[in-house]
Amino acid sequence: MTFTETFTPLPDHTQLPCEDGSFVKNFQEHPQSILLTDSIIPVLDRLHPDRQYCIGQDSGIYWRRTDPPLKGAEAPDWFYVPNVPPTLDGQMRRSYVLWQEVIPPQIVLEFVSGNGEEERDRTPWEGKFWVYETVIRPAYYGIYEVRRGRVEVYQLLRGRYEAIAPNERDRFPIDDLGVELGLWRGRYQNVELPWLRWWDREGNLLLTGEERAEQERQRAEQERQRAEQERQRADLAEVELQQERQEKERATSELERLRELLKTANIDPDNF
């Protein structure tokens, strides 16, 4: 029997399960993923003018062949992979298969629903932390605990994850993207929480499309109000100018009346 007769090709993203049938752990996970994606898209579009990148949300990353296949996959709540096409063979990705694509994610984020043990598990071949650090190897790994209102971010250095210290703004610099990651306490999709969000290097919050539109609406409204104030000032100046003109005309008229009275009394007004 020849090698070609016994060789079984590795499965691709269309042949591997794209879901495990489990429920999303809480109502916050989906809007949190949307918030992260929506606000960082302009940054990624600038970094990738060719649009060669992809974002996964609760999608499988296959790192080894197992039976069943899902045992050889991790499904981060959010991840970004640079320099890969957003689609494969004209269709949306069902999962991200490392033996098919090679390029690892740049950043992986996990949203903790339990006590965080699963996200910090370093058990070889089984623990999520171990798999990310040793096999999938994203440059950055973040663990977000909404209930405790805290974030941990690790950077892969010399083959091991080292915790990144927060900066003076209590946020974590992601230098490769030129952004910071941290907590923003506010209301999003009608829920008040410490949401995980992005900022730029200068400390400016990266806005969602809706926030950008609202910012533009407010800017347009402020511009309209400034223009209205300018128009009102111009109208007031015109009124004042008209009043001055009328006062001058009245003074001229009164002077002419007095001149006529003097002339009537045989008095020369020019020598009076």
Buried (B, 14 or more C-beta within 10 A) or exposed (E): EEEEEEEEEEBBBEEBBBEEEEEEEEEBBBBBBBBBBBBBBEBBEEBBEEEEBBBBBBBBBBBEEEEEBBEBBBBBBBBBBBEBEEEBEEEEBBBBBBEBBEEBBBBBBBBBBEEBEBBBEEEEEEBBBBBBBBBBBBBBBBBBBBBEEEBBBBBBEEEEBEEBEBEEEEBBBBEEBEBBBBBBEEEBBEEEBBBBBBBEEEEEBBBBEEBBEEEEEEEEEEEEEEEEEEEEEEEEEEEEEEEEEEEEEEEEEEEEEEBEEBEEEEEEBEEE
